[in-house]
Amino acid sequence: MIRLTLILLLSVLFLLPFALAQDSLTTSQSASENPLGDYLSDLEEMGLTLSGWEGGRAAADSWFFGSYAMLILRNSGKSDDQPFTGFETVVPALWKDFKYLTPRYLVELAGGILSHEQLMAISQEASFKSNRPEAQFIKVVAGFSYLRMLNGTVGDSLFNTIVKATMASTKDPTELTDIIIDQVRQHCGAEMGQQFYLALSSGSWMDAAISKVRKKNDSTAVFIDQKGLWSFPLDVLMISSSGDSTYYTFGIDQGQPLRVAGRDYDRIILDPDHKLAEFYRYNNKWPRVRDNIYIQPFIALPDWESIRIVVSPGSWTDWDGDKRYALKLSSGFGLDLWPAYPSDYRHRTTLELNAHEPMDSSKNWGARISYGHPVSLQKRLFVNLRAHDYDDWSGFSIGLTRYIGKQRFLIEGPRLLYQRVSLQLEQDSYGDPQVWQCAQAIQVLKADYTGLSLTRYGDRLFLYLRSAIGEGPQGSFSIAKAQVDLSGVFWNWLVGGVHFVSGFQSNTTPSPYQFTHTYAWQDNLAALPSFRGQSKIDQRPNNYLGLSVSGGYWFSWYQAKIFGSSMLYDETGVMLRQVKPRYAAGFGFEHKSLFTVGLYFPIWQSHPLEDEEPWAWRYQWRLSWNL
């Protein structure tokens, strides 16, 4: 699953420059130039006809028509046999991975990924047609999920009665959401109407789960939780040891466990026909483990009904410069695509076992385990745990990540905007004095802030602040780092940018966290940012400042530019203001979005390496992630 997440994320990233910058995707484009808009128009026209709408065609302004058409296609089996028409044109890079999935699975997948705050809420005052095609598609997908849930719960006959009554009650499509809720109240009761209202208006996820099963005397008690803001009647399938199956119904407000006669039940499944608009179905089954775990090499499609354990090889270079070979086992639910898309990942677990030659010594083996899970999906609060044990390095950490402020995502339109803060407590022990100068036990408290604003034109503001305080072998220490990246495109061809970095560390900072240019293994508090040139630092600095200025031509998805760069490091016994800055100038090619990748040619440097001339042919490349 982790491998698929990476594939999907890379697909989004490589698609992003085109989606953000091409003139053909301007906000002024007409619906006929947008395949997704054409698809939505076709769905709307089909829904108008199938529902018996008698209002004006031009006035259609509701999610209902497209959602209803999706439901009818799904019920007839047609939408499961072929992909969404035109969808591969809209997102070609993603389609390479999605093309073998049925539309039904794709819709359910989207429903899981996109259940964020009001993103899937379809009972809103804002005009449906005023939304961008991407946002309209999300609401149609959401409406399809909710209509399918209502249809499956009340049955075809009552559902058709509700639809006909809704269509006859108004000729104003903007009123359809409220009217269908009223019709559910009239035909299915006030409680059902209230739950359907909560589902449509909140756009939040719900989760039905078997918390425990008790067998006593001649009966079985099934304890069921419906988590979230709303709930619905729930089918429960009981399968006996002889293979006999029986359906029961668990009510909306049923406070007691479901009790049935008999003790010979081998399997219990909630919502076996997938009527409810939920996506996390692993906890719908009892027992949990049996038939719910699958081991696959390299890659696994995400699945909310079972655990996919992905086994993949890997390698990395440790602090001694030795190459380690790893076997990684990854599992979890949902896709982790922050910040390209809202993510609802759960129980993300990774176990890595690695070793380096010679393999006959136990000290050459190591392990790392990490775990991530949302404390609250509504509040976008995640917890992350990690533990590791290697030759001469062991420790653990626990951290919280919280997304704050207003957030916008690529699926919603031409601008990406997010902010997040994190807090992490870390305990490490470095035991080999030959590597670390002395044995060290270190406690660190880290705090981060990340903010990114990115438009389809390439205008970008990236802020990254990191600080840490800790206790090491020489006493308390502190570290602070800052990075600001501001760039923009003018007149659709001229690109300019300013990149600023700075950092401070106290003299008592332990060696694993000291600023250095050694990237083989270092904590992310340690490594110095590269300036647009080549530089060799012979002693560890306690402070640094850097500034790069560039300008050039915008080629829609990459930049050809000339640059000037400067970096100032302090030196032992010399005050910072007395140190001569290092300069570099040259040209290069760069792409910036959620990540930065560049190839630079610093043909002039103020401090040449190894007696080089100031003017020489040099190059460097870099790749950094801003996630």
N, C-alpha and C positions, 0 to 999 in steps of 0.2 A: 504493500500500500504506500509505503514511503517513497518507493521508486516511482510509482505512478504519480504521486503528488509532485515529485520533482519534474517528471515529464510534462505534466499539465502546466506547472508553473513556468517551465522553460518555454513551452508553447505560447503561453500568455505573454511572456517577456519578449520573445522574438516577434510576436504579432503586434505588440504594443507600439513600437516606433511607427509602423505603418498606420495603425489605427489612430494614433495621435496626430500624425503630421501630414498625411496625404490631403491635398486640397479637395479630393473627391469626397472626403468625409466631413465637409464643413457643415455647420448647423443649418445653413440655408438650403441644403439639398432637399429636393422634393422626395415624397414617399416613393415615387416610381423609380428613383435612383438607388433605393435602399432595399435589397432583397428581403431583409427582415420586415420592413414596412409592407412590402408586397404580400408576404406570407400572412401578416396580421390582417391585412385588408381582405385577403381570401377567406381567412377564418371568420372574420366579422360577417362577410356576406353570406357564408354558409350558415352561421348561427342565426342571422336574421331570418333566413328562409326556414330552417328547421324548427325554430321556436314559434313560428307563426306571428312574428312581429308585424303590427299594422301601422306603426308610426313611420315617420319619414326616414328614408335611407340616409340622407345627408346629415340628419340630426343624430345619428347613432354615436353615442359617446359613453360607452360602458364596457367594462371588462366582461360582462356576462356573455355576450354573443360569441366571442372567441373561445371562452372557457366551455360554453355549452357545445360548440362544434367539436372541440377536443374530446369532450366526454362521449358524444355520439360516435365519433370515429373510433375511440378506444373500445366502446361497447360492441361495435361491429367488427372489431378485430383488425381494421384496416391500418390504424396508426401503429400497431405493433409489427406490421410486416415490412414497413418501409420508413426511411428516415423522414424528418421534417423537410418538406420541399424548400429548397433555397437556403437551408441553414448552413450547408457546407460552404456556400459562397460568402456568407457573412463572417464566419470564423474558420477559415481554411486550416490554420495551424492547429486549432483545437480539434477540428473534424477528423484529422488523421488518427486521433486516439479515440474519438467518440463514434466513428462511423459504423462500428460493429455492434453498438448498443441499440436496442430498440427505443423508439420514442418514449414508450411508457417508462422504461428504466431511466432515460435521460431526464424526463420530467420529475420523477421521484428523486433523482440525484440532485437536480436543481432545487427542488423543494427543501432538501436537506441543507445544501450549501447556503441558500439565500434566506434562511429564516432569521433575519436580523432586524430587531427593532421594528420600524414601520415599513421595511422594505417590501414585505409581502402583504401588508395591510391594504385591503381593497375597498374598505368603507371610508372614503375620504371625501372632503368637500372639493378638493382640486379636480379640475376637469381631466378625465382619462386621456382625451386626445391631446392635451397640453403636454403630456409626458413624452420623452424621447422614445423611439421604438424599443430600445433596450428595456426601459422601465415598463412600458406597456406589456412587453413579453413576460416579464416577471409577474405582473399582476394577472395576466391570463393564465400562466402556469399555476399561480396560487389559487385562482378561481376554479380551475379544473380540479385541483386537489380537494377543495371544499365541496364542490358540487358532487364529485365522486363519492365523498364521504356521506353526504346527505342521501344520495341515490341508493347507496349500498345499505344504509341504515333503515330507511323508511320503505324501501321497495319501489319497483318501477311504477306501479299504479299510482301510489300517493305522490311520488315525485313528479310524475307527469301532471297530476292535478295541480300541484303547487306551481309548476312552470306555466301552465295555461292560465291560472288565476292571476299570476304575476303579469303576464303579457296583456291580459285584458284590463288590468287596473290602471294602466297609464300609457301615454304615448310619448312620455319624456324619459329617455334612457338613463338620464342622470339619477332618476328616482328608483331604478330597479333594485339596487342593493337594499335600500330600506324596505321596499315592498316585499321582496322575497323573504326577508327576515320576519315581517309581519305575517306572511302567509305560512311560514313554518310555525309561528306561534299559534295561529288559528287551527291548523290541521294536525299539529303534533304536540301541542301543549306549550305553556309559558316557559317551562324549564328548558325544553329543547330549543325553543326560539332564542332564549337568552344565551345558551351555549353556542349556537350558530352565530349569533351577533358577536360574541367574544372572539370566535375564531376569525371572522372576517375583519373585525376592527383592530385586533391586536397584531395580527400577522405573526404571532409567536408560535413556537413549537409546542407540541404536547407529547407526552410519553406515557404509554401504558406499560406497566411492569408487573411481573409476578415477584413479589418480595419473598414469599416462602410458601411451602406446602407442608401441611401436617396430616398424617394419617393416624386416626384414633378409633378404636373399636371397629365399627363397620362403616365408617364414613371418611371422606377426604375433605379437608378445608383448604381452599386456595385463597391466599391473601393477595389482593390486587391493589395497586396504587395507580391513580391517574394523575400524573404530575403536569404542571403547567397552569395556564390561566383558564382553560376550558376543558370540558370532558364530554364524552358521547357514550351512548349505549355500546357495550362491548361484547362481542361473541367470544365464547370460550369453548375450545374443542378439547374433549377429554378422550384419550385413546387408552384402551385397556391392554393388558398383557396378551390377550387373545386376538388383538387387532380390531376389536369393536370400537366404534367412535360415536360420541354423543355431543350435541351442541347444547350449550347453556348460554343465558344472557345475564350479563352483569350490568345493573342499572347505573344511570348517571350519578345519583346521589346515594348509592348503596354503601352504607357505612360498615356493614358486617362482611366478613369473608364469604366467599361462595362455598356452600357446603353441599356435597352430593353424596349419595349412598355408594358404598363400595370402597375397597382399599386397593384394588388391583390395577390402578392406573399407572402406566409406564411413561406416558408423555402427556403434557398439557401445553396447549398453544393458544395465546391470545390473538384475536383478530386474524384468524388464519387466511381470510380472503383479502386482507389488506384494504379494508374499507376506510380505516381512519387515516387522516392526514398526518401521519407520523413516519419518521424515517429510521429511528433507532430501535430495531426490532430484536436485537440479541436478547434483551431481557423479557421478551414476549414468550420465551420457551422455558419449559422445565422438563428434565434437568438441563442446566445451563451448558455443561461441557459436551455432552454426547451429541455428535453430529453437528457441532457448532464451531469446530476448529479445523482449519485447513492449512496445510503447509505448502507453500509454493516458492519456487526459485525466482530470484531477480525482480519479479513484478507481480502485482495482484490488483485486480479491480476493487475499488472500495465497495464495501458491503456492510449494511447496517443489520444484517440478520445473522452473521457469523463472523468469527475472528479469522482474518487472513494473516498468517504468519509468513512474512517474506524473508527468505534466506538469501543473502547476497555477500559476495567477497568484497574486500576493500584493503587499502593500505595507507599508511601515513608515516611520517618521519618523526621520531621521538627526540627528546632533548639531548641524547647522546649522538644524534645524527644517524642512528640505526634505522633501517627500513623495517617497519612492522607490517605483518600480514594479518588481516583481520577477517573474521566471519561474523556478520551482523545479522541479528534476528530482529525484525521490526513488526509491530502490530498496532492496531487501534481502529477506531471508527471515524469515518468522515475524512474530508480533504482539508489539509492545512495549507491554504493558499493566501494567508494574510501577506500583504494588504491588498493584493490584486482583487480578491473576493472576500466577503465575510466568511469566516470559518466556524464550523460547529464541531471541530474534531474533539474526540473524547478518548480517554485512556490510551494516549499515545505512548507506547513503550518501546524502548530500544535496548537490546543487549548486544554488546560487542566483545568478542573474545579475540585476542591477538597475541602474537609472539614474534620474536626474531631469532635468527640463528645465533649460537647452536641451540637446538630445541631440547637438548637433554638436560637442561638446567631449569629448575622451577622458577628462578628469578627472571627468566626471559619471557614469562607469560604475564598477561595482564587482562583486566576486564573493566568494562564501563557499562553502567546501566542508567538509563534516564527515563523519566516518566512525566507526562504533561496531561493536564485535565482542566476543564473550565470549572471554577468555583461557582460562577454565575454566567450563563450565556447572555442573559438580558443585559447585565452590566459589563459584559466583555472582560471579565476578570479570570485570569488563568493562573494555575500554579504549576511550577516546574521543579522536579527533584532530580538530583544526579548523585551518583556514587561511583568512585573509581579506585582501583588498586593495581599499581604497576610495580616495576622493579624497585624504584626508590621514591615513589610518589603515590600517596593515597589521600583520600579525603571525600567530602560530600558537600553538597550545597542545596539550598532550598530558596526558591524565589517566586515572586508574584509579578505578573504583568497585567496592566490595566490600560485599556484604550479609552481615551478621554476626549471630550469636546465633540463637535460636529464631525461626522465622517462621511465621505463620499467615495464610491468605488467605481472601477472601470466599467462595470456592467451597467452602471446608472447613467453614464454620460461621458463628456469629454474631459472631466477633471477628476483627479485622484487627490484626496485630502485625508490625512489621518494624523493623530498624535497618540503616543503611548508613553507610559512611564513604567519602570520596573524597579524592584527592590530585591536584592539577593544577598543571602548570608552564606558565607563559604568558610569551610575549615579544611586546611591542607597540611600535610606533613611531607617534607622532603628529606629523605633519609641518607642519601649518598653524598658524603662530604667531597668526594672527588669531582662530582658534577656541580654541586651547588655551593662550594666553598666551605659550607658548614651545614650540619643537620639543622633543619628549620621546621618549627611548628608555627603556622600562621593562621590567624582568624581575620577575615575581611568582610566588611559590609559595603556592598556596591549599590549605587543608585544611577539610573539612566533616564534620559529623556530623548525621544526621537520624534521629529516632526517632518512631514513631507507634503509639499503641494506641487502637483504636476499637471500641466495642461497638455492637450493634444498638440499644441503648437511647439512644445518643447520648453516652455517657460517653467522653471523649476526652482524651488526653494527647499533646501534640505538642511535641517538642524540636528546636530547630535551632541549631546552633553553627557559626560560620564564622570562620576566622582567615586572615590572609595576612601574609607578609613579602615585601619586595621592595627593589629598587634603582631609584631614579628620578633626575631631573636635580638634585635637592637632596640626594641621598644616600639612605641606607637609610630605610625606613618600615615601619610595621606597622599592621594593622587587626584588630579583633576585634568580633564581633557575636553576640548571643544572643537567642533568642526562646523563651518558654515559654508554652504555651496549655493551660489546664486547665479543663475544663467537665464538667458532669454533670447528670443529670435525676433528681429526687427525687419519690417518690410518683406517678410517671408523669405529672406535670403541671408541676412547678416546675423551671425550669432556672436554673442559676447558673454563672458563669464568671469566671476571672481570666486576664488577658492581660498578660504582662510582656515588655518589650524593653529592651535596653541596647546601647551601642556605644561603641567607642573608636577613635580614629585619631591617629597622630603628626602633628606640625606639618609634617613634610616630605612628607606624602602628596601625590602628583601630582594635578593637577586632575581627570583622568578618574575617579579613585577617591574623591574627596572627598565626604563626606556632603552631600547636597543634596536639595531637593524637586523638581528638574527631572527629569522622567521621560521626556522626549523621547528622549534616548539617554544611558544611563549603564551602567557595569558593575554587576553585581548586588552588588558590594561597596559601592556608593556610596549608593544611594537610602535616605533615611530612612523608617522605617515610619510610616504615618499613624496619628495617635491619633484617637480618636472625636470629632473636631471639625475645625475649619478653622484653619490656622496659616500664617503667612508668616514665613520666616526670611530676614533681610537680610544675614546674614554666615554663613560656613561654621563649623559647630561642630566641636569635636574630641571631644566626649563627649555622650551623651544617655542619659536614663533615661525609661521610660514605663510606666504602669500603668493598666489599665482593669478596672473591676469592673462586672458586670451581673447582672441577675436578671429573670425573667419567666415567661411561660407557654409550655409545650411543646405545639406542635401536630403532634406526630409527626414531621414532616419539616422544620419550620422553627420559629423562636423569635420571639415578640413580647416585647421586653424594654425596660427602662429601664436607662440606663448612666451611669456617671461615669468620666471619663477625665482623665488628667494626663500631661503631658510636660515634661521638664526638659532644656533645651539650655544649654550653656555659651556665654559671650560673651567677646569679646576684652577682656582686661584685667580681667575679673571672675571671681572664683573660683566654682566650680560651686555651692558651698553658699550663695553670696550671690545667686544668680540666682532670680528669682521664677518658680515653675512656672506653666505654662499649664493651665487647667482647661476642661473642657466637660462638659455634662450634657444629656441628652435621652432620646429613645426611638428604637427602630428595629426592624428585622426582619432576621433572620440565619439562614443555614443553614451548618452545619459538618459536614464529613465528610472525604473526601480533598481537598476544596477548601473554601474559605470564600467565601461571597458574602453581601453585606449592603447594606441601605439604611438610613442613619442620619439622624436629624434632631436635630442639636445646637442646641437652641433657646436654650441659655445658654452664653456663653463669657466667660472672664476677660479675654481679649485680642481684642476684636472687630476685624474686618478693615475697613480704610478708613473709620474713624470710625463703624462700625455701633454700635448699641446692644448692651449685653450680652444683652438679650432680643430675639431676632429669629428669623424663620423661615428656617432654613437646611437644607440637605440635602447628603449626600455618599454615594457608593456605592463599593464596593471588591470586587475579585475576586482571590483569591490561591490558587495551587496549592500543595499540600503534598506533591508527588510528587518 
